[in-house]
Amino acid sequence: MHLYLGQNPRTLYLVTSAHEAKQGCPPRALIFRAAETASQVVVEFLPADEVSLASAVRITNRVVKGSLGLISVENDIFLAVVTSATEVGNTRLSQSAPEMVARIHEVQFFCLTSSAWDDFSSSQETLVTYDTVDTLMNREAFPQTPSPPVFEHPCMPLTKILSSGSFYYALDPSWDISSRLPVRLTRGDSSQYDVGVFDDRFIWNEYVVQSLLDFREKLDPGERQDLDRCQFIILAIQGYVGVFTMALPAPPVSGAPAIVTLSLVSRLGRKRAGTRFNTRGVDDDGNTANFVETETILSTDQHCMSYTQVRGSIPLFWEQQGIQTFGQRIQITRPHASQPAFERHFAQLIDEYGAVHAINLLGSKENEATLTAAYANHLNRARNIWSDQLGITLYDFHFAVRTAGHDSIIRDIERLKSISDRMERFGYTLADASTGELITEQGGVFRTNCLDCLDRTNFVQDILSRKALEQYLRVVHLDHRELWAENGDALSRIYAGTGALNTSYTRSGKRTLAGVLSDATKSVSRAYINNFQDKGKQVAIDMFLGNLSNQTQVNIFDPVHDTVRRTLEERISEYSTTRWCHLFVGTWNVNGRPPSESLQPWLFPRDGAPDMFVLGFQEIVLLNPQQIVQTDPEKKRVWELKLMEAINGRPQKSCDYVLLRSEQVVCVLKLVGVTGLLTNTTGLRGMSGNKGGIGVRLDYYDTSFCFVTAHLAAGHSNVGERNADFQTIEKGLHFLKGKSIASHDNVVWLADTNYRIDLDNDRVRSLAEQGDFDPLIAVDQLKQAIDDREAFFGYEEGPLLFPPTYKYDVGTNNYDTSEKMRAPAWTDRILFKGKLDLAVYSRAELKGSDHRPVFGLFRTQVRIIDAVKKAALSRLLLETVLAAAPGEKLDDKIASLVLPSETVDLPPPSTDESCWWEKLGECSWPSGIQTHDGRLVISPAYVETPPSNPFDSPGSSPLSSPSSS
């Protein structure tokens, strides 16, 4: 297909070529132009002969393979198209419908909203008209190296990622490259395959292509089939695909040698994607870094065999901060709050693959041993849920290599009973090549990991894959080794920037000096790339996946669904309920001192326990050049321990709390703790730091919270700097998925704001000691900044009914008597906005610092959305909008729709005279949509005819019992 640009209005035309028409592709055009609303696009799908391209120009000489989707970058909308790809091979040679794979080599982005990036000369391409396009040779045009442009294209980082040779797609839309073989076979006839059905864990352009998939769903079945046949939409995976076709050393059949195809498909997960030091561990949804599903496929003329393994980072909250050299500095960031995410991860694996056996290859070094111990402890607790469906083998890979070489790994893996037993138990998938019928299905997977899930992991997965093949066919060793070596290199380049270590042994089966030197070179290269180049790559990955702040997804103009979405937002109370949530919010500047007294008078000022503690500390360490370069984490750990002892060591406690997250930026520390009862419903959704400020966002059910702690500029006269600090943090602190501070339902600042009182020092002291606070509040710098809209405009604060919290002589009730004689001030403040009720705003009389800690007790209603009711109302609204007659008042009709206020009760129990299911017919079950008091009502589920017990097995079932008279 070819891409054209038209003007007035600016329009992109993706049109099938005459060459594709000869191959049976219908002549069609997919048309894009920007809508009047920002981040919206108008899309049309028309027969090619209905589109006039007389005034359009061909925007690229490359033959376009298809579109990856639409993305908004720097307020412009771009169409991403694949302009160069090569065929890898057929992963199932025996299949009547080929499963061909292509590797993407080049992706280009063309702007829909601006001509600023129409730099045709940069690629040395010549514009051609529509009339002459099909006379050109249908081949790839590789231009000479262009001169560097003055300005870099805003999508250049994305182009580098997508053109790296690590992305693949199915050449034929009749099969799904994102799903493994047994999943595809259970869907039935490949000719009936729906392009919109895929494994969203592995489709990397899901964010940018979603709007086109939504558009596709709204087409008529015939148009949808034409769209798929033209392959205007490409769904791409990242990872590795390798294919070898060979003749078996067996007697020929029908005069021809027996042919076998060996394929390796590695699908890299996108849900926690990133580079080596930037993305580690697990997230709250159970997604792990560097998660890869690898499938070995062996296809003969009779059978097709598939064997699947997975790898992924240890599913705990851990990370590596700062410059990393050859010693790994590892921090487990949420040691007490990892279990729910850990269990969520394995629940997803068990649901997807059946039983799971983890193979942990970490060594005995201090940091790796810490991770191993935590991993084993979490898994042992999870066994209470899954019993023998979940297991683990701990194997120190490096120790085995040091003591007996790489050959010992193969022997050990074969001898380990925990692995060999499960190899036999899990088996592999085997299907009939001609019919596609499943003969056996793999019953579980091995989940292998090391620290990076690269070198050691690939070595062991190669062994396991080879053992599975040997159960079926005892050949293809050399080609299998080459595929796994290439696979290891490909995955390592994506995550770490270099090829994998140990691949020389994987290829040849022996360790050589050249291989040792190659591994040493790769290790040095990794250290440089991961520390100094990967941050830019991480930004590009996040941009493509839609994870960047201030990023808006492109939508296709759709007034019908826009009306439904808007109405759903307005009627949220009809499909949701609320419950109360109580919060303790506290802030304290601890002056670089360790805890020296009980914290319970501050943390529990009233009877009862809050649902959540949110605590902010300033000057956790004294600010000096050394701390700016490298923050000392020891005092952070001391405060964490002291706080958790105080919270969980209180008398007459009704529940325990877990530390959800703590984070430190130089001298500012933020901690969030929740009751154990809430850890399954509260997800930490992001943390960000900026200019002495830290923000944490989380969702409690379906209500979002953002908590910000900061240490603003000091100095009595530096009001302007404090205001600027606030604006920098408020506007510059962003979270994933485009979230900012202002985009949350409830926002709380707990900070040492450093705002002072504009009165003479003696006068301030006198009024403070008398408890006459009104004259002080009248000249409080923060109150004045709010009134002048310079800072914290729109935020509320409770009444200041307590004395100024700064500055005291440590250990006394005396305001500063040092040489500087600081004037007292309310520097420590809590401000908020949203739907929060402040019950108490006060301070605690702790004397271990020159500040007094401040606290606020809040309560708020959190919303709980009923997804079933929301879906029912959404369907009814959509049907109502589509069924609206011309001239009908749609707003009035929508307003009349209502969900039933009560659910249908269960039928009466069975008696000696009648059974409960016979009474269903006597109930007045409404059907469809009916009117009630002049309003349209969605009926509950109903039963039209109740002839028998609905829980009886079918008559043909061997479990059915014969009827008796």
N, C-alpha and C positions, 0 to 999 in steps of 0.2 A: 504494500500500500504506500501511498505518497501523502505528504503533508503540504497544504497550501495555506497562504495567508491572504485574506481579503480585508479591505478597509471600508469604513463608513457604513456600518459600524465594524470595528476590528473583529475579525472572525478567523478561526482556524478550522480548516477542513481536512479530515482524515479520510482518504478516499481509496477504495480498493483499485488495484491496477488491472490492466488487460491480461497480464500474465497470470494473476490469481483467478481471473474469470475463466481462463482456459483450464484451470485445475479444479473447476467446479464451485468456486466461491461466488456467491451472488454479488452483483455490482451494488455496493452500498456506500454511503458517506455518513460519518459521524461528525457533527458540526458543533463547535464550541464558540460562545461569545459571552462576555462579561455581562452580568445583570446590573440593574441600577443599585441594588443593595450590595454593600461591601461583603466580600468573601462569598458571593453567590455567582453561579454560572448558569447560563441557559444552554441546554444540550438538546440537539435534535438528531434523530436517526431516520434517514430518508434514502430512497432509491437514488443511485448516482445520477440517473438521467433527469432527475427533478432538481438538481443543484447546478446553478450557473457558476462556472469558474472562469468565465471569459476575462474578467478583470483581476482574477487572483493570480498570485505568483507562487511557484513552488519554493518553499522556504528552505528545503534541504535536498541535496542531490542523493542523499542516502535513501535506500529502500527501508521504509519503516516497518518494523516487525509487529508493533502494537503499542498500546498505551499502558503505562504503569499507574496513571492517575493524575490528580490535580492537587497542587500544593500552594499555599499562600506564604510568600517570603518577602519581608520588608514591604508589606502592604500591596504587593503585586501578586497576581495569580499566574501560575505557570502550569503548562501541560508537559508531563514527562513522557517521552517516547523512547523506545528501544530502537537504535539506529544501526546496531551491529551485533550479530550473534552467530555462533557456529554450532553445528550439530554435534552432539556428544555421542549419541548412539541410541540404540533401541534396548531398553532395559529388560524387555521380555520378547525375545526373538520369536518364540513359539506362539505368541498371541496373534490371533487373526487381525485384531485392530492394534497396530503398533503403538508402543508407548515410548515415543521418541522424546529425547531431552535436548534442549539447547542451552548453551552457555552465553550469558550476556557479556559483551565486550565494550559496548558504548551506549550511554544514555544521554540524551540531550533534553534541555528544558526550554520551552518556547512560551513567551509571555503573552497573556490574553489581554492585559489591561494597559500596556504601555509599549511604545516603540523604542524606548530607550535602549533595549537590549537586542535590537535587530541588527547586530553587527555581522552582516553576511561575510565581509571580507576577512574576518578573523579565522574562518574555516576555509578560505580560498575556494568557496563554492560559487557557482554561477547560477543565477536565477533562470528558470525555464518556464515556459508557459504550459498550460494544460494540454494544448493541442499537440505539443511535441513530446510530451513526457513518455508516452508508451513506445516511442521510437528508440529510446535509450536502451542500452543493454541492461538487463536485470542483474546487476552485480553490485557488490560493495565498492564504494569509491573511497579510497584512503588518501586524503590530501597530504601534501607536504606539511612539514612542521610550520605552523603559522607563527608570525611575530607576536610577542606577548602583548595583550591589550593594555591600554592605559588603565582601565578600570576592570576589576575582576567581576565576572558575572556573579550575582548573588547566590546562584545555585551551584557554583563551582565546587564547594565542599561536598555537596550531594553527588555531583557528577563523578568526583574522584572515588567515592565509596562505591557507587553503583557500577562504575566501569572498571572495577578492580579484578574482574574475572571470577568472583566468588558467588555470583547470583545465577540461578538456573530457572527455566520454566518449561512446561510441557508444550511441545511443538504442535500437538493435536489437542483441541479442547475437550476431547471425549474422555480424558482421564485426568486424575487429580494427583499431581506430583507431591502435594503436601501430606498425603495420607499413605500409610504403609499398606502392603499388599492385602493382608486379611481384611482390613477395613474397607478397601475398595471392592473386594469380592463380595462382601456381605451386602453391598448396595445393589447388587444385581447387574443387569445388562449395562455395559459401558455406553451403549448407544443412547441410553436414557439418562446419562449422567448430567447433573445440573451443575454448571460452572459456579453457581453461588454457594455450593456445598463444599467446604474445605476445612482443614484443621487450622484454625486461626492462630495457633501457637507458632506456626512456621511460615505463614504468608507475611513477608516483610513489608510489602506495600499495602497492607490492609488499611492503614490510616489514610493514605492518599487515594486509594481506589474505592473506598467505601461509597462515596457519592455516586460513582458510576455503577456500582453494583445495585444501589438503591434504584437508580434510573432503569437499569436492566429489568428489575423485578416488576416494574410498572408497565413494561411493554406487553403487547399481546404475545401469546405463545409462539406464533409464526415469526414475528419480528425478533423475539428473543433468540430463537433458533438461528436466524440469519446473523444476528450480532455475534453469536458464539462461533458460527462457522467462519466468519471473517476474522475472528480472533482480534477484534479491536481492543479487548481487555486482556492484559497479561497478568497472571498471578505468579509472583516470583518467590522462590525460597533462597536462603543464603546457606552456604555450606560447601558440599562437594558431591559431585556425581562422576563416577568412573565406570566405564563399560569395557569388558574384554570378551571377544568372541573367539572360540577355539574349537578344534576338532578333538574329540575324545580318543584316547588310545584303545579303541574297541573295533570289532569287525564292522565293516560298512553295512548299512541297511539300505536295501533297494539300490545298490550300486553307488551309494553316496556315504561319506563318513558321518558319524553322529556328531552333531554340533551342539555346543553348550555355550550359554551366555552367562558370564559372571559380572554382576553389577554391584556397586557400593553407592548407597545414597545416604548422605549425612545432612540432616535438617537442623539448622541452628535455631534455637528458640528466640523469639523477638521480645518477649514480655519483660525480660530483665537483661536488655542488651547493652553492650558497651565493651570497653577495652580493659586490659588486665588489671591495672591498679585502680581504675575508676569504678569498676563494678565487681563487687564480691558478694558472696552469701545469698541470702533470701530476702524477699520483700514480704509485706503483710499478707499478700494474696497467695503466698506459697510458691512464687516463681523464683528460680535460682539463676545466678549468672552462669554464662557459658553452658547452658543446657542444650544438649545435642541428642537427637534420636538418630541412630545409625542402623541402617537396614542392609544386610547382605542378601542378594537375590541370585539364585542359581536357576537357570531356566533351560530345560531340555525339550525335546519334541513330545515328551510324555508328561512331565511334571514340572511344576514351578515351586521352588523351595525358598522360603523367606526366614531370616533370623534377625531379630531386633535386639539392640542394646541401647542403653541411655547413659549419658554422663551429665554431671552438673556440679556446680560449686556446693560445698557443704551447706546444707539448708539451715544455717544459723545466721543471726545478725552479727556479721563481722566485717572488718574493713582494714585497709592499710593506708595510713595517712602520712604525708610528708614524702621526702625523697627516699626512694627504696633502692638500695644497691644489691649486694649479693646476700645480705642478711635480711630475713623477712620479719618486719615489725608488724605484728598482728594484734588487733584490738577487737575483742568481743564486746560489741557496743550495748547489747540489751540481753545480758545473760539470764535475767529472770523473766523475760517476756518473749522468748523464742519458741516455746512449746506449741502455742496455737498455730503459728506460721509453719513450724516444722511438720506438725500433723496435717495441716492443710496441703502441704507439698506432697506428702506420701499418700494422702487420701486421693489426690488427683492421679498419682501414678498407679495406684492399685485399681482405681476405677477404670483407667485407660488400658492397663497392660495385664492386670491380674496380680499375682504374687510378685513381690519385689525383694531382691537380695542385694544389699549394698556391699561393695568391695572398697574399703578405704585403704589407700596406698600411702598415707602420710607416714613420716618417719618419727624418730624419737627426739628430734631437736625440740628445744623448749616450746617454741611457738606452735609447731606442728603437733606436738604432744598435747598441748592445751586444747587445740581444736579437736583432736581425736577423742580425748576424754569427754568433752562436752557433747560431741556427736554420739558417742556410745551411750551416755546417760540419757539423752533425749530419746534415742531409739528404744532403749529399754523401757522407758515410760510409755512410748507409743505401742509397744507390744501388747499392752493391756487391752488395746482396742482391736488389733489385727492378729494377734497370736502368731501362728506359723506362716501367715501370709507375708510377714516382714522379718527379715534377718540381716545379719551383718557379719562380714569377715574382715578382720584387721590384719593387714599384711604390710610390713615395712619394706617397701621396694628398694630403697637405697641401701639398707642394711644387707639385704640378700645379694645385691650386686657387689657390694664391697667384700663380702665374705666368699662368694662362690661364682661371681660373674653373671652375665645376662642369661646364660644357658640354664642356670638354676631356677630362673623365674618360670620358664616353661614347665620344668619338672615339678616345681612346687604347686603351680596352679592345677596341674593334673592330679596331684596327690591330695590336695586339700579336700577333705571329705565334705565340708560345708559347701564347697563349690561343685565338686563332681556329682554329689547327690542332686543338687538343684539343676545341673546341666541335664541330667536324666529326667528329672521331674518336669522341667519347663518345656523341653523338647523344642520343636520348630514348627513352622507352618508349612504344610504341603498341600498343593492344589493340583487338580487335573488340568493339564495344559489346554486341552481341547474344549472342555465345558466350563472351566473356571470354578468348578465345584470344590469346596474345601474338603480335604481328606482328614487332615489333622490341623490343629491350631495351637500356636505357642501359648503356654499357660502362665508365663511370667517372664520377667526381665532381670538382668543384672544391671545395677546402677553403680558405675565405677567412678571414683574420683581420686585425684591427688590434690595439690594446692591450686594449680591453675587448670586442672582437667585437660592437660595437653599431652605432655611427653610420656609420663608413666602410664597415664590412662590409656593412651592410644596403643602402647606396647601390650598391655594386658587385654584390651578389647580385641586386638588382632589375634591373640591366642584363643580367646573364647569363640570368636567367629570361626577360626580354623577348626576347632574341636567340633563345632556344630556341623560344619560341612563334612567332616570326616564321618559323622554319624550317617550321612546320606551318600557321600561319594568321596573316594579316597584319591583324589587327584587335585589338579589346579593349585598346588602350593605356591609355585613361583609367581603366577599372576595374582594370586590372592595377596601375597606379600607386597607386591608393587602397588596394588590398589590401596592397601592400608597405609603404606608409606606416603603415597600421594594424599590420602585423606588426612593423615596427621599433619603434613605440611600445610595443607589448605586451611584447616581449622586453626592451626597455630598462627598463620599469617593474619587471620581475621582478628584474633583475640590478643596476640602478643607482638605482631609485627614481623616475625621471622618464621622460618620453617621450624618444624618440630625437632627436638633432640631425639637421639636414639634411632632415627630412621635409617641410618646406614646399616644397623643391625637388622632392622625389620626387613630391609630389602635383600641383604645378602646372607643373613643368618650367622654373621660373625662380626666381632668387634675389631676395627682396624685403626691404625694411627691416623689415617686421613679422616675417619669418622670422629675420632676424639678431638682433633683440631677443628673440625667443622662445628662440633657442638660447642667448643669454647668460644669460637667466633660468634655463634648465634647468641650465646649467653651475654656477651658484652654488648652486642647490638640491641638485644632486648632491654637491657638496663638503660641504655640511652633513649631508645624509642619510647618505652613505657613511662619514663620520667619527664621527657621533654617534648614529645610530639603527640602523644595520645590524647591530650585534652582537646585539641582541635578536632581530632577524629571523633571523640565522644560527642562533641557538640553537633557534628554533622549527623551522627547516628540518631541522636535525640530529635533533631529537626525532622528527619525522614519519618521517624516513628510517632511524631506528634507529641513529644515529651517536653519541648521547650516552653519556658514561660512566655506569655504574651503571644502564643501561637494559636491561630484560629483555623479550624478545619473548613475547607471549601465545601459548600453545599450547592446542590443543583436547585435552581429556582423551582419551587413546587408550592403554589398557593394553597392547595388542598391540605397537604400535610402540615404546612406552616400554621394553618388555622387550627388543626387538631392539636398540635403541640402547644400553641398559645392558650387554647381552651383548657387543656389538661393542667397547665401551670396555674390557671385562674381557679380551678376546681379541685385543688390538691386536698382540701379537707374532706372530700367525698370518698377518697380511697386511702386515707391514712388516719392514724391515731397518734396521740401524744402521751408522754410520760415525763415525770419530773426528774431532773438531774441536778445534783448539788455539787458545787465546786468550792475548793479552798484555793485561793490565789495569794501567793506571798512573794515579797521581794526584800532582799537584804544585801547591803554592801558590807562585807565581812572584813574589809581592811587588810586582806592578805593573811588573816589569822585562822588557825585551826579551831574547830569546835571545842569549847571549854565548859559548857554548861548544858543542862537539859533543854532540849528543843520543844518539849511537849507543851509548855505554856503558850508558845507561838502557834504550834500546829493544831492544837485542840483547845481553842479558847471557849468553845461552847460544847454542850453535850451532843452526842451523835457523831457519826462519821460521814464525811462527804464521799461522793462517788469518785472524785478525782482530786488529786493534789497537783497544782502547777506552781513550781517554785523557780524564782530567778535570783541568781547571786551575782554580785559585782565585786571586783577586786578579789577574786578567789585566790589569785596570786598577785603579788605586788608587781606593778608594771615597770619593767626595765628592758634594756635592749636584748638581753639573753632570752627573756620570756617571749618577746615579739618574734624572735627567730625560731624558737622551739619551745612550745608551751610544756610546762611540767605537769604530767597527768596525775602525779601522786596525791596532791591536795584535793583534786577532783574525786579520787577514789575514797579519800578519808571522809569527805563530806557526804558522799553517797552512802557509805556504810553507817555513818552517824544518823543520817536522816531515816534510813530504813529501819534502824534499831528503834528510833523514837516512834516511828509510825506504827510498826508492827509489835512493838513492845509495850504499848499502852495498856493500862488495866481495863478489864471488862470489854475487851474488843469483840466485835461481832463478825469481823471479816479480816482477811489479810490483804495487803496491797503488794503489787509488783511494780518495779521500776520499768516503765515503758520505754523511756529514752532519756539519756542525759548527753549534753553536748557542750563543748567549751570552745570559745573563740577568744584567745589570749586570756583576758582576765574575767570574761563574762561566762557564766555557767547557767544552763537551763536544764531543769529536770521535770519530767512528767511522770506521775505515778497514778495508777488506777487500782480499784479494788479487783481482786481476783475474779469476781463475778462479771466484770466488764471486759476481760481480756478477749473474749470471743466476739464481742460486738463493737469494740473500739479498735479501729485500725489507724496506726500512725501513717499518715499519707505524705509526709515530707518534712524536711528540715533544711533551712537555709540560713546563712550568716552573711552579714554585710555591715561594715563600718561600726564594729563594736556592738552589733545587734544580732540576736538569734531569733528565728521564728520557727515555730512548730505548728503544723496543721494536722488535724485529725477529724475523722468522721465518727460521730456517736450515733448509731443507727443511720438516719438520713439527714442529720443536722451537722453542719460543718463548723469547726472551731479553729481559730488561729490565735496563738499566744506568742507575744513578742517581748523579749527582755533586752535591755540595752543599758549602756553607760554613756550618757551624752557628755558633751564638752564641759570641762570644769571652768571655774573662774567666775567671780561675781558679775563681771561686766560682759561676759561672752554670750549674751543672749542670742545674738545673731548666729553664732556658731552652733548653739544648741538647736535653734530652729532649723538650721541647715542639716544638722545630723538627723533630725526627725524626718525631714522631707526625703533625705537620701535613703533612709531605711524604709519609709512608708512606700515610696515609689520604686525603689530599686530592689527590694527583697521579693523574689518570686519563687514559686514552686513548680513542680511538674504539671503537665497538662494545662498550661496557661493560667494557673492559679496565682493570684496576688493576694496581698493582705486584704484589700477591699472586697474581694470576691467571696468572702465567707459570711455565713449567717451571723456569727458572733466573733468579735475581735476583742482581745484584752491585751493591754500594754502593762507590764509590771517591770519598773525600771528605776534606776537611779538617774532621774532626769536632770539633776544638778541645777534646776531653777532655784533662784534665791529670792530674798525679800528686800525690796528697795526701801529700806529704812536704816536709820543710824543703828549701829551695833548695840549700844546701850539701851536704846528704845526697844529694839526687838527682844533683847533679853528680859527687860522689865515686863513687857506685855506677855511674853511667853510664860514667865514664872507666875504671873497673876492669873493666867488662864483666859486672858482677854484676846481671843484670836481674830475677831472681826477686823480690827485695824490692820493686822498682818495680812489677812487674806486679801484685803483691798489692794495691797501693793505687791502681791505675790506675782512673780514674773511669769509663771505658767498660766495663771488665770488671765493675765494681761495678753499673753501670746494667743490664747484661745479666743479672747474677745477681738483681737486684731486679725484673726484668721491666719496667723503666721505659723502655728503649729497646733496639732491635736484638734483641729476644727471638726466638729461633728461627734467628738467623743464626750462621754460623761464622766464625772468623778463624784464620789460620795462626799458628804460634808466633812470638812476638816475639823473634827471635834477633839483632836488629840494634839499634844504639843509638837513643835518641830522635831524632826527625827535626826537632825545633824546640827552641830558636831559636838560630841561628848568626849570627855576624858574617859578612856577605856576603863571599865570596871566600876564607874561611878555614875551618879545622876547629875554631875556637874557639866554644864556646857564648857566648851574649850577654854582652858586657862593657859594654853601654850603661848609662846611668843607671838604667833600669828593671830590668836584670839578670833577665830572664825565666827562670823555672825550666825546664829541659829537659822535653819531653813527647813522647809518641807522638800527635801531633795528626792525622797523615796516615795513614789506615787503609783497608783493603780488607776488606769483609765480604761474605759470600755465603750463599746457600741454594739447594737444588736438587740436581741430580745432577752436581756439578762436583768434579773431582779437582784439588786444589791441589798442584802439583809444587814450586814455588819461591815464597817470600814474603820479599822483601828490599827493600833500598833501594839507590839509586845515589849515587855520590859526586860529584854535580854541585854546584857552589858559586856558581851565579849568583843564588841567592835565600837568604833566611834560613831556608828549609825545604829538606830533602832530598827528592827524589822517591822514591816507593815504587812497587813493581811486584809483580804476582803472575802466575805462569804457570799456566794452567789447561788441562785437557783434559776433554772430555765427549763422550759418545756422542749423536749427533743421530739422530732417527728419520726414516725415509723410507717413507712409506705407499704401497703398491701399490694404486691406486684400483680396478683390475680385480678383484684378489683380495678387496678389501673389499666391492665390490658383489656378488660371487658369494656370499660368506659372508652378507651381509645378506639376499639373496634366499632363500637356503636356510633361514636362521633364521626369516624371515617365513613361509615355506611350512610349516615345522615347527610353529610356534606355531599357525597357522590350522588345521592338520590334527590337532592334539592331540585325542584322544578324551576324553570325560568320565571323570574319575578317573585319567587317565594322569599319570605323574610327568613333568611338563614339564621340570623342571630336569635330570633324568637324561637325557632325550632330547636336550636342547640340548647337554649336555656331551659326548655321543657324536659330535657332528658335527665333521668335520675336513676341512680343505683338503688336497689331495694335496701331498706333499712334493716331488715331482719332476714336471717337465713332460714331455710326450711328445716324444721325439726326432723329428727329420725322417726321412722314409722313406729307404731306401737309394737311391743314384743309379741312373739307367737303365743298362741293359747292352744288348749286341747281341740278347739273347734276350727281354728284357722292358723295359717302360717303368716309370718310378718310380711313376706313378699307379696302375698295375695292381697294385702290391704293397701299396697301402693296404688292400685287402680282406683280405690275408693277416695284417695286424696285428690283435692282439686289442684293439680299441678298446672301452673300457667305454662304456656308455650310461646316461644318467640318473644316478640316485643309487644306489650299490651299497654293500654291506657288505664290510668288509675287517678281519679280525681282531676281529670284533665291533663295529666302528665304522662309522658312515655316512660315505661319502666322496663329494665332488663330483667328477664325472669331468671330464677335459679335453674340449675340442671333439673331435668325432669325425666320420667320414665313413661313412655307411651303405653306399652303393654307389659304386664308383669306375669308371664306365664309360669315361671319357675324360679327356683332359688338361683340368683345370679352368681353364687359362689360354687355351684356344681360344676364339675369337670364336664367337657363335651362328651356326648354319648360315645364317640369313637375313641375316647381316651382310655388307655388301659387302667387308669386310676378310677374310672367311673364304676360305681357299684350297680349291680342289676336292680331294677325296681321290684318291689314285692307287692303282692296283692293282699 
